[in-house]
Amino acid sequence: MTVRGLRWAVTDGPDGTAAVELPGDDAAARLLEEQARGGFWCAREAGGCGGRLEVAHGPLPSFRHTGDAPCAFVRRQDAAGAAYDPLRYRRPLVAWLTAQGSAPRIERAPWRDDHPGLHVVVAGVGVLEVQLAPLPDTAWRERDDRLRRGTPSVTWLYGPGADAAAATEAGVRGAALVLRRHDRGLLAGVRDDGGATRWMRLGACRLTVDGLDAPGLAEARARHTRRSAEREEAARRAGQAARRGRRAGTAPRPPGDEPLPFPFAG
Ligand SMILES: [Zn+2]
């Protein structure tokens, strides 16, 4: 594996969130350099040092710190991609919520836990939990319970790294919301309990006090509820039929039934 060095930076200051990835080709890297007139910084919001970065040109261009402040990304350059990932979702998410008249607050710094993502609080409305890394089933349930104790409106949005967690929620609630970057914006998807996903621009969805209002979401949940009820009803009928059959002596005992005493004395 070729170690390319640091490839991530922000262009809007040490506390900025406008993340850019340096192209792998030097001519394209020069073009990006021309476009980013203000220069590049090592993003504090991604866990970096906030220092100035410059482009080290060559066949495999990379960013280089201009100072020698201690920085997590000097030794662990390969960690920058995952650390900058939440920033690339953050700007379009904040723009989407702001356009709805909300004032979102990003509460938890993404690099401080094992699950890179965003915890977005919209006062008076609810929270958005953006999950970008794999999350085991038990951890999903634990966090979901904890979040719901604090606010009734919790909306999970799952990035490409969190497909299994999306499947977990879809299995429990009939649908899950998935999120993908697309050009500079975001696409949202309603994934149903069968694994089918209906995609739309995030702008087609609204955050309400009841959670995200997305086309097709209520229908997917209703289908799940109806199918669950049908399955329960089918199981109930099968149980009744088995009991009737047993009384008539025509059906075998279902497993788990108490065995009859045998042989009968008489
Ligand atoms: Zn740095």
Boltz pocket constraint, residues with backbone or C-beta under 6 A from the ligand:
constraints:
  - pocket:
      binder: B
      contacts: [[A, 42], [A, 48], [A, 49], [A, 50], [A, 51], [A, 65], [A, 69], [A, 70], [A, 71], [A, 72], [A, 73], [A, 74]]
      max_distance: 6.0
